[in-house]
Amino acid sequence: MPQNALYAQSGGVTAVINASAWGVIEAVRGHPAHFGRIYAARDGILGVLREELIDLDHEDPLTLQALRHTPGGAFGSCRFDLGDPETHPEQYERLVEVFRAHDIGYFFYNGGGGSMDTALKVAKMGDRMGYPITAVGVPKTIDNDLAITDTSPGFGSAAKFIATTVREASLDVESMHTSSTKVFILEVMGRHAGWLAAAAALAQEFDGQPPMLILFAEIPFEEADFMEHLNRTIERHGYCVVVVSEGLKNPDGSLFSVAQSHDVYAYTQLGGAAPRLSELIREKTGHKLHWAVVDYIQRAARHIASKVDVDQAYACGRAAVEGVVAGHHSFMPIIQRDSTQPYRWRMGRTSLESVADIEQGMPREYITPDGYGITQAARDYLRPLIQGEDQPPFERGLPAYPRIRGELLPKRCPSFEVDHD
Amino acid sequence: MPQNALYAQSGGVTAVINASAWGVIEAVRGHPAHFGRIYAARDGILGVLREELIDLDHEDPLTLQALRHTPGGAFGSCRFDLGDPETHPEQYERLVEVFRAHDIGYFFYNGGGGSMDTALKVAKMGDRMGYPITAVGVPKTIDNDLAITDTSPGFGSAAKFIATTVREASLDVESMHTSSTKVFILEVMGRHAGWLAAAAALAQEFDGQPPMLILFAEIPFEEADFMEHLNRTIERHGYCVVVVSEGLKNPDGSLFSVAQSHDVYAYTQLGGAAPRLSELIREKTGHKLHWAVVDYIQRAARHIASKVDVDQAYACGRAAVEGVVAGHHSFMPIIQRDSTQPYRWRMGRTSLESVADIEQGMPREYITPDGYGITQAARDYLRPLIQGEDQPPFERGLPAYPRIRGELLPKRCPSFEVDHD
């Protein structure tokens, strides 16, 4: 009897992570000689430690297939990293206990750089502890900061939502600017890398179109310079649309959204660059302004997913499984770009070591010299990633996102207290 | 020679106001015996006062047709009300001057309750000043607060965006809640009426689904009661999705988003109920939370427009013109609901007097007794308004929204200084 496979989701979820899940599930089932059953852990690696495993054979096949168009993490995700094997040996003993109890030989972990480190730890653990386990990563992150791969599933759809939203809201601002709003600020995610902010620039069809100013996490915020650019833009166009990364920094490296002097700004821990910037602009210019913070909405917007992104997410799930069947282990499938125009990509592989805990920033040459826009190279890179529409089915006016039942396998191990928070 | 027709947009724009514009333009052109040329004013009534008129015969016919799927106000809108005829006679003299110079006999004003008052003033002015003008309103507002009509074009699409977004973001929160975010807050527009907040509840398929708590502009915010509901929800579901109207009030009637004690919260003038609520919850519970403010995005989201809404916006534009051809004046087309299941509607008419400057709130019986949800009656009313999809064409990955050229007619009148701001 072949060993069973276990799939789990980790870190911030995306509009297409479930498409990867479906890729894994479908591919595992396509190789009955290689794999036994396919399980999913509830809430990522936490579910493995807690022995909360979902038997996917008990799910409605149509619901599993619908994962391809369902946002969020259908099996639950987690923010939890395994401890160091030296200091937290009990976690690894527990993993082996659970794997052994359910005859799990394959572990597919779907996440970003931190999750690839977890997958790597699981892979190494196996050999060390006499329970060989094939651990493989499946890439995912809206931040687009995974190394080696051309892009990360989840990014393209968030990018498409942001560019669409900027184009639409900018038409609104343009309509109103003579007698009302002069400045509109949109805050997007990206603590360290400004990929999502950069994607907003795809809304432009020609020079001078919104967004006129982008504030990247990578470029320290210089107030006087920004105000000068803002005023010049308003003089020229009558209004200004600004996109700001939540991770915008002050020149001293501190987070812009956390004010130095007023501790009431503490709420900005969770986004707040837009209201803070809005306050600053109001104080300095008196212009009427509006701001928006899209937060989770941008990474959950499956209704406007990029078809390229959905296809890549699904392909990454499948490639993880096919790689295992071909005899590989401790790897992460990557997307390789063969050509930009027309866009051609294929799947490749990289070692977990090469991506674990590494954050890939945006190259400086993707940002214009003045720091407020993106270059042609950035446009050429980004444009293919938002191509194609892939609408979910709608029922009674809204996208239909079926839910898995999530029935847990009977437990076979003693209970285990996970030390976290 | 028949007289010319003038169309203008007013107040906050919507995802479908241009569909009404197209309805007016197309219908006017369908009656060459009744109407001469069709012009549009730039920036609403301000453009009339400034004699900034766009000759639509100079626009690309395909661009005009594309108005049906283009958000924002293609001709520019304004926040400007005509003064009282007693105190501001010069404004009315100016209107007559411009109308006379361009032989305008028909004025179609597309806006909300305030704009209907402007249309009414224009209608009355004509008779008084010896230059008869047929003034007609075309309804529009995302707030759904126009009287008499069953709904207002613009609302259904904003409602569909909000319900979709709540459903999607809630799946995200649900995925993360065991080890991360427990509370997600979405702030929506609605200063006085909670229609948009109510629409969020359409995301629910059954009881207990997100959004678990809605804070309406109509129901005073009781902190202790809210916290109790929040805690109970988190105990039961593990997380809580809250939707809050920007217009939420304190028990004393003051705006919730403006803190009493800290003047640094002044920025909340433009939305800020979500960050403020977030701060309160964090202080009281310590839960990890996220918040989003969709602001203009919700009323510009043409990419997920409701087909019913688009059809009604277009029909309102056409009905305004057809009503004039049938000999009516000083009216606003209304949507009349003949049946809810199946949804059947037809166009009707009401006098401008009956809608000018009137705000129609949400009936109290649409809100559940506890004040945090909507009733079946509200669901029955709302559901038909978000039905059907009507995606715009996409080009290179994004919705294609062509722009009008906006070439102005040569001026024939002396310049005129508009006293506003």
Interface residues (C-beta under 8 A of the other chain):
Chain A: Q9 G12 V13 A15 D43 G44 L46 T70 P71 G72 G73 A74 G76 S77 C78 R79 F80 K160 A163 T164 T165 R167 E168 A169 S170 L171 D172 V173 E174 S175 M176 T178 S179 S180 F184 L186 L202 A203 H262 V264 Y265 A266 Y267 T268 L270 G271 G272 A274 P275 R276 S278 E279 R282 L289 H290 W291 A292 V293 V294 D295 Y296 I297 R299 A300 A301 R302 H303 I304 S306 R383 I386 Q387 G388 E389 Q391 F394 R396 G397 L398 P399 Y401 H420 D421
Chain B: Q9 G12 V13 A15 D43 G44 L46 T70 P71 G72 G73 A74 G76 S77 C78 R79 F80 K160 A163 T164 T165 R167 E168 A169 S170 L171 D172 V173 E174 S175 M176 T178 S179 S180 F184 L186 L202 A203 H262 V264 Y265 A266 Y267 T268 L270 G271 G272 A274 P275 R276 S278 E279 R282 L289 H290 W291 A292 V293 V294 D295 Y296 I297 R299 A300 A301 R302 H303 I304 S306 R383 I386 Q387 G388 E389 Q391 F394 R396 G397 L398 P399 Y401 H420 D421
